[in-house]
């Protein structure tokens, strides 16, 4: 799995996270006919809240990002991106597991949305997320409190 850690995010991280988002989401957005080189980055810039986000570091290098935004009695898992060169090494599973342990301790429901056809959906399903609703582009998932 490699040595990884979460570091609190800051506004200084927004451009590298926006760039990683563009790289990670491009294949799925292109498949859905929704890729726009500017928009994919700007949507991150417009919604990034460092107070609720962490960067993922492997060794001393930036490797990804994840956010857990509180909203009306739930958390929204957002901006979960990992450098594609690190996929399949268990890092995403470990990061998600750590965040969900925190949510379980708090008794919090977690929600997210993932693009239709994204491989990330399988990761979320392995961690107990179920489909709540979907449309032609997004799948909205929820994970109830576990004990």
Buried (B, 14 or more C-beta within 10 A) or exposed (E): EEEBEBEEBEEEBBEEBBBBBBEBBBBBBEEBEBBEEEEBBEBBEEEBEBEBBBBBBBEEEBBBBBBBBEEEEBBBBBBBBBBEEBBEBEBBBBBBEEBBEEBBEEEBEBBBBBBBEBEBBEBBBEBBBEEEEEEEBBBBBBBEEEE
